[in-house]
Amino acid sequence: MATRLYFDNNATTAAAPEVLAAMWPFHAEHYGNPSSLHSLGDESARALSTARAALARLLGAGSPARLVFTSGATEANATALASALATCGTRRRILTTAVEHPAVLEPLAHARERGFEVVVIGVDGEGRVDRERWRSELDERTALASVMAANNETGVIHGVDELVADARRVGALTHVDAVQACGKLPLDCERLGADFVAVSAHKLHGPKGVGALYIRRGVELAPFLRGGPQEDERRGGTENVPAIVGFGRAAMLAREWLAGEGPTRLAALRDRLEATLLGALSEVSIHGRGAPRLANTTNLRVEGVSGEALVMLASDEGLCASTGAACSASRHRPSHVLLAMGLSPAQASSSVRLSLSRYTTEAEVDAAAEVLVRAAQRLRAVANPLPTAP
């Protein structure tokens, strides 16, 4: 079988060995319910506190008490959105962007059905939010402004500091989906001033099934899940202690990586991959290349080649990549992110995303480039066969 080359880290990452080691004892030995009063419960409760503090340091949350653990980013986003709209009073306008994740866009579409006005702000050809329109649409009617910190498909980094500041000036609540940014960019939630910030463990080498929501001090939260006193009565249900412990360990590792040369090295690997592909294939476009991007992400189009066919053919040689967001892969639709950037449906359907991790090696980058070049050349040969001799 071909050696596996994993370049789909924006969909999910492998749990770090240190994370798995930290989690196991809370499955096998320290399995107490953290709400219980006995010694096993105390062990679990202390582990939750340690993990919460580690994540608070990574996020610049100020106090660990600002964090609520959830089942993942989808729940964290849903909690933030539902709470904001339940506590917004008479304001009925929502601002968001055309390139948000479905975990934000779909709840907001439901809010529109309930009578809220949802204003969707477009992006330019590089995927950057139209800040002038953003500012012009904000007014005293705005209940909520929701924007992602970095795009999951293109890696384009949005200037959320400015966008959040704009929204706060008109008194709107603010929500930031920081799922792709967390662990890849330095975050400082207190300085940012957003009311809600959602993150997920499995995007930064933590386990699946656990996320967190940062809630700014003084902000009212309407719990999304009720049914118990857990998480300071902000999220009912017994906490997933092993996963939360893993999240805390992943946060510690990410913080160490961000403080070193990790991001610089990762950006160099991403640039090496892009340079190789641009040099070996004609008519290749890198989406969002003119904007600030996450160090690990490249989204590219090979003209005349189906992105889905390219991913599937490359997969036969062990390369794991994607055509866009993992949650949308089964729908076989052109990426709404690329369409918003001005690509035609055919161009969007010719695009693939490769996302590296902090464990990606130079050898893997070179091997992945070779696989993609071979696959693209084969597909082009099938689409444009050489004329037969008379």
C-alpha positions as CSV (number, residue, x, y, z in Angstrom):
1,M,0.0,0.0,0.0
2,A,1.2,3.5,-0.8
3,T,2.7,5.6,2.1
4,R,0.0,7.8,3.5
5,L,0.6,11.5,3.1
6,Y,-1.9,13.4,5.3
7,F,-2.6,16.9,4.0
8,D,-6.1,17.4,5.4
9,N,-5.3,18.9,8.7
10,N,-8.0,21.7,8.5
11,A,-10.5,18.9,8.5
12,T,-9.0,17.2,11.6
13,T,-5.5,16.6,13.0
14,A,-4.0,13.5,14.5
15,A,-4.0,13.6,18.3
16,A,-0.5,14.3,19.6
17,P,1.1,11.4,21.5
18,E,1.3,13.5,24.6
19,V,-2.4,14.2,24.3
20,L,-3.2,10.5,24.1
21,A,-1.0,9.7,27.1
22,A,-2.6,12.4,29.1
23,M,-6.1,11.2,28.3
24,W,-5.8,7.5,29.0
25,P,-5.6,7.5,32.8
26,F,-9.0,9.3,32.8
27,H,-10.5,6.4,31.0
28,A,-8.9,3.7,33.0
29,E,-8.0,4.9,36.5
30,H,-9.3,8.4,37.3
31,Y,-12.8,7.8,35.9
32,G,-14.8,9.6,38.6
33,N,-17.6,12.0,37.8
34,P,-16.2,15.5,38.5
35,S,-19.5,16.5,40.2
36,S,-19.1,13.7,42.7
37,L,-17.9,14.5,46.2
38,H,-15.6,11.4,46.7
39,S,-11.9,11.2,45.9
40,L,-12.3,10.0,42.4
41,G,-14.6,12.9,41.6
42,D,-12.1,15.3,43.1
43,E,-9.4,13.9,40.8
44,S,-11.5,14.6,37.8
45,A,-12.6,18.0,39.0
46,R,-8.9,19.0,39.5
47,A,-8.1,17.7,36.0
48,L,-10.9,19.9,34.6
49,S,-9.5,22.9,36.4
50,T,-6.0,22.3,35.1
51,A,-7.2,21.8,31.5
52,R,-9.4,25.0,31.7
53,A,-6.4,27.0,32.9
54,A,-4.2,25.7,30.1
55,L,-6.7,26.6,27.4
56,A,-7.3,30.0,29.0
57,R,-3.6,30.8,28.7
58,L,-3.6,29.8,25.0
59,L,-6.6,32.0,24.3
60,G,-5.6,34.9,26.4
61,A,-8.9,34.5,28.2
62,G,-7.8,36.2,31.4
63,S,-9.7,34.0,33.8
64,P,-10.3,30.2,33.2
65,A,-13.9,31.0,34.4
66,R,-14.5,32.6,31.1
67,L,-14.5,29.2,29.4
68,V,-17.3,26.7,29.0
69,F,-16.4,23.3,27.6
70,T,-18.7,21.9,24.9
71,S,-19.0,18.9,22.6
72,G,-17.2,20.7,19.8
73,A,-17.1,24.0,17.9
74,T,-20.5,23.4,16.3
75,E,-22.1,23.4,19.8
76,A,-19.9,26.4,20.9
77,N,-21.0,28.4,17.9
78,A,-24.6,27.4,18.3
79,T,-24.5,28.4,22.0
80,A,-23.0,31.8,21.2
81,L,-25.5,32.6,18.4
82,A,-28.5,31.4,20.3
83,S,-27.6,33.3,23.4
84,A,-26.9,36.5,21.6
85,L,-30.2,36.4,19.8
86,A,-32.1,35.5,23.0
87,T,-30.6,38.4,24.9
88,C,-30.5,41.2,22.2
89,G,-33.7,42.9,23.2
90,T,-35.4,44.8,20.3
91,R,-32.4,44.7,17.9
92,R,-33.2,42.4,14.9
93,R,-30.2,42.8,12.6
94,I,-27.3,40.3,12.2
95,L,-24.1,40.9,10.3
96,T,-21.9,38.0,9.0
97,T,-19.8,37.3,6.0
98,A,-20.3,35.2,2.9
99,V,-17.3,32.9,3.7
100,E,-18.4,31.7,7.2
101,H,-18.5,28.0,8.1
102,P,-21.9,26.3,7.8
103,A,-21.9,25.9,11.6
104,V,-22.5,29.7,11.6
105,L,-24.4,30.2,8.3
106,E,-27.0,27.6,8.9
107,P,-28.1,28.8,12.4
108,L,-28.3,32.3,11.0
109,A,-30.4,31.1,8.1
110,H,-32.8,29.7,10.8
111,A,-32.7,33.1,12.6
112,R,-33.8,34.7,9.4
113,E,-36.8,32.4,9.3
114,R,-37.6,33.6,12.8
115,G,-37.7,37.2,11.6
116,F,-34.2,38.5,12.0
117,E,-32.6,40.4,9.2
118,V,-29.3,38.7,8.2
119,V,-26.9,40.9,6.2
120,V,-24.2,38.9,4.5
121,I,-21.0,40.9,3.7
122,G,-19.0,39.9,0.7
123,V,-15.3,39.4,0.1
124,D,-12.9,40.5,-2.6
125,G,-11.0,38.2,-5.0
126,E,-8.5,37.3,-2.3
127,G,-11.1,36.4,0.3
128,R,-10.8,39.6,2.4
129,V,-13.9,40.9,4.0
130,D,-15.3,44.2,2.5
131,R,-14.7,46.3,5.6
132,E,-16.3,49.4,4.2
133,R,-19.5,47.6,3.6
134,W,-19.2,46.0,7.0
135,R,-18.9,49.4,8.7
136,S,-21.7,50.9,6.7
137,E,-24.2,48.1,7.6
138,L,-23.6,48.4,11.3
139,D,-26.1,50.6,13.2
140,E,-28.2,50.7,16.3
141,R,-30.4,47.9,14.9
142,T,-27.6,45.4,14.9
143,A,-28.0,42.7,17.5
144,L,-25.0,40.5,16.5
145,A,-21.9,40.6,14.3
146,S,-20.3,37.2,13.6
147,V,-17.1,36.7,11.7
148,M,-14.4,33.9,11.6
149,A,-10.8,34.6,12.5
150,A,-9.4,32.5,9.6
151,N,-11.1,30.7,6.8
152,N,-11.1,26.9,6.9
153,E,-10.9,26.5,3.1
154,T,-8.4,29.2,2.0
155,G,-6.6,30.0,5.2
156,V,-7.3,33.7,4.7
157,I,-6.9,35.6,8.0
158,H,-9.6,38.2,8.7
159,G,-8.8,41.4,10.6
160,V,-11.2,40.4,13.4
161,D,-9.7,43.0,15.8
162,E,-11.0,45.8,13.5
163,L,-14.2,44.1,12.6
164,V,-15.1,43.4,16.3
165,A,-14.2,47.0,17.2
166,D,-16.5,48.3,14.5
167,A,-19.4,46.2,15.8
168,R,-18.8,47.1,19.5
169,R,-19.0,50.8,18.6
170,V,-22.7,50.4,17.8
171,G,-23.4,48.3,20.8
172,A,-23.7,45.0,18.9
173,L,-22.8,41.6,20.5
174,T,-19.8,40.0,18.7
175,H,-19.0,36.4,18.0
176,V,-15.8,35.0,16.5
177,D,-15.4,31.5,15.1
178,A,-11.7,31.0,15.9
179,V,-11.7,27.2,15.1
180,Q,-9.0,27.3,12.4
181,A,-7.0,30.1,14.1
182,C,-6.7,28.5,17.5
183,G,-3.3,26.9,17.8
184,K,-2.1,28.4,14.5
185,L,-2.2,32.1,15.4
186,P,-1.6,33.9,18.7
187,L,-5.0,34.7,20.3
188,D,-5.8,37.2,23.0
189,C,-9.5,37.1,23.7
190,E,-9.4,39.8,26.4
191,R,-7.7,42.3,24.1
192,L,-9.9,41.4,21.2
193,G,-13.0,42.2,23.2
194,A,-15.3,39.8,21.4
195,D,-18.3,38.6,23.5
196,F,-18.0,35.0,22.3
197,V,-15.1,33.1,20.8
198,A,-15.5,29.4,19.7
199,V,-12.7,26.9,19.5
200,S,-12.3,23.1,18.9
201,A,-9.7,20.6,20.2
202,H,-9.3,18.4,17.1
203,K,-8.0,21.2,14.9
204,L,-4.8,21.5,17.1
205,H,-3.9,17.9,17.7
206,G,-6.4,17.3,20.5
207,P,-9.2,14.8,20.5
208,K,-12.5,15.0,18.7
209,G,-15.7,15.6,20.6
210,V,-14.6,18.6,22.7
211,G,-14.7,22.3,22.1
212,A,-15.0,25.5,24.2
213,L,-16.7,28.8,24.2
214,Y,-15.1,31.9,25.6
215,I,-17.6,34.3,27.1
216,R,-16.5,37.9,27.9
217,R,-16.8,39.0,31.5
218,G,-20.2,40.6,32.1
219,V,-21.9,39.1,29.1
220,E,-25.1,37.3,29.7
221,L,-25.2,33.6,28.5
222,A,-28.5,31.8,27.8
223,P,-27.5,28.2,28.2
224,F,-28.0,26.1,25.1
225,L,-28.0,22.8,27.0
226,R,-29.8,22.7,30.3
227,G,-30.1,19.8,32.7
228,G,-27.5,20.1,35.4
229,P,-25.2,22.4,37.3
230,Q,-22.1,21.6,35.3
231,E,-19.8,24.3,33.8
232,D,-21.1,26.8,36.4
233,E,-24.7,26.1,35.3
234,R,-23.8,27.2,31.7
235,R,-23.8,23.8,30.0
236,G,-25.7,20.9,31.4
237,G,-24.4,17.3,31.2
238,T,-21.4,15.4,32.7
239,E,-18.2,16.8,31.3
240,N,-16.1,14.6,28.9
241,V,-13.2,14.5,31.3
242,P,-10.7,12.5,29.2
243,A,-11.3,14.7,26.1
244,I,-11.1,17.9,28.1
245,V,-7.8,16.7,29.6
246,G,-6.6,16.1,26.1
247,F,-7.7,19.6,25.0
248,G,-5.7,21.1,27.9
249,R,-2.6,19.2,26.9
250,A,-3.0,20.1,23.3
251,A,-3.4,23.8,24.3
252,M,-0.1,23.6,26.2
253,L,1.7,22.0,23.2
254,A,0.2,24.6,20.8
255,R,1.4,27.5,23.1
256,E,4.9,26.1,23.1
257,W,4.9,25.7,19.3
258,L,3.6,29.2,18.7
259,A,6.3,30.7,21.0
260,G,9.1,29.0,18.9
261,E,10.0,28.8,15.2
262,G,7.1,26.5,14.4
263,P,4.9,28.9,12.4
264,T,7.9,30.2,10.4
265,R,8.9,26.7,9.5
266,L,5.4,25.7,8.6
267,A,4.9,28.7,6.3
268,A,8.2,27.8,4.5
269,L,6.9,24.2,3.9
270,R,3.6,25.6,2.5
271,D,5.5,28.0,0.3
272,R,7.8,25.1,-0.9
273,L,4.7,23.0,-1.8
274,E,3.2,25.9,-3.8
275,A,6.4,26.8,-5.6
276,T,6.9,23.2,-6.7
277,L,3.3,22.9,-8.1
278,L,3.5,26.3,-9.8
279,G,6.8,25.3,-11.4
280,A,5.7,21.8,-12.5
281,L,2.2,22.6,-13.8
282,S,0.8,25.3,-16.1
283,E,-2.3,27.3,-15.3
284,V,-2.3,26.8,-11.5
285,S,-3.9,29.5,-9.3
286,I,-3.5,29.9,-5.6
287,H,-6.6,31.3,-4.0
288,G,-6.1,33.9,-1.4
289,R,-2.4,34.2,-2.0
290,G,-2.5,37.9,-1.9
291,A,-4.0,38.1,1.6
292,P,-2.6,37.1,4.9
293,R,-3.1,33.4,5.3
294,L,-2.6,30.6,7.9
295,A,0.9,29.2,7.6
296,N,-0.5,25.7,7.0
297,T,-3.1,26.2,4.2
298,T,-3.1,26.3,0.5
299,N,-6.1,26.2,-1.8
300,L,-5.3,25.9,-5.5
301,R,-6.9,25.3,-8.8
302,V,-5.4,23.3,-11.7
303,E,-7.2,24.7,-14.8
304,G,-9.2,22.1,-16.7
305,V,-8.9,19.4,-13.9
306,S,-11.8,18.4,-11.7
307,G,-10.8,18.9,-8.1
308,E,-12.8,15.9,-7.0
309,A,-11.1,13.7,-9.6
310,L,-7.7,15.1,-8.6
311,V,-8.3,14.3,-4.9
312,M,-9.5,10.8,-5.7
313,L,-6.7,9.9,-8.0
314,A,-4.1,11.4,-5.6
315,S,-5.7,9.3,-2.8
316,D,-4.9,6.1,-4.8
317,E,-1.3,7.1,-4.2
318,G,-1.8,7.7,-0.5
319,L,-2.3,11.5,-0.5
320,C,-5.1,12.7,1.7
321,A,-6.4,16.2,0.6
322,S,-9.8,17.7,0.1
323,T,-11.9,19.8,-2.2
324,G,-13.0,22.2,0.6
325,A,-14.7,21.9,4.0
326,A,-14.9,18.4,5.3
327,C,-18.5,19.0,6.4
328,S,-19.5,19.8,2.8
329,A,-17.5,17.1,1.0
330,S,-20.5,14.8,0.6
331,R,-22.8,17.5,-0.9
332,H,-20.9,17.7,-4.2
333,R,-21.5,21.5,-4.5
334,P,-19.0,24.1,-5.5
335,S,-17.4,25.8,-2.5
336,H,-19.5,28.8,-1.3
337,V,-16.2,30.4,-0.1
338,L,-14.7,30.3,-3.6
339,L,-17.9,31.4,-5.2
340,A,-18.0,34.4,-2.9
341,M,-14.4,35.2,-4.0
342,G,-15.7,35.5,-7.6
343,L,-14.8,32.1,-9.0
344,S,-17.2,30.4,-11.4
345,P,-18.8,27.1,-10.4
346,A,-16.5,25.3,-12.8
347,Q,-13.4,27.0,-11.3
348,A,-14.5,26.4,-7.8
349,S,-15.0,22.7,-8.7
350,S,-11.5,22.5,-10.0
351,S,-10.0,23.5,-6.6
352,V,-8.3,21.5,-3.9
353,R,-7.2,22.3,-0.4
354,L,-4.0,21.0,1.2
355,S,-3.5,21.7,4.9
356,L,-0.3,20.9,6.7
357,S,0.3,20.3,10.4
358,R,3.2,21.0,12.7
359,Y,4.3,17.4,12.2
360,T,4.5,17.7,8.4
361,T,8.0,17.1,7.0
362,E,9.9,18.5,4.0
363,A,10.0,15.0,2.5
364,E,6.2,14.7,2.8
365,V,5.7,18.0,1.1
366,D,7.9,17.0,-1.8
367,A,6.2,13.6,-2.1
368,A,2.8,15.2,-2.0
369,A,3.8,17.6,-4.8
370,E,5.0,14.7,-6.9
371,V,1.7,12.8,-6.4
372,L,-0.4,15.9,-7.3
373,V,1.7,16.7,-10.4
374,R,1.4,13.1,-11.7
375,A,-2.4,13.0,-11.0
376,A,-3.0,16.3,-12.7
377,Q,-1.0,15.4,-15.7
378,R,-2.8,12.1,-16.1
379,L,-6.2,13.8,-15.8
380,R,-5.2,16.4,-18.4
381,A,-4.0,13.7,-20.7
382,V,-7.4,11.9,-20.5
383,A,-9.2,15.2,-21.1
384,N,-7.0,16.2,-24.0
385,P,-5.7,13.0,-25.7
386,L,-2.9,13.3,-28.3
387,P,-4.2,13.0,-31.9
388,T,-3.8,9.6,-33.4
389,A,-1.5,9.1,-36.4
390,P,-3.2,8.9,-39.8
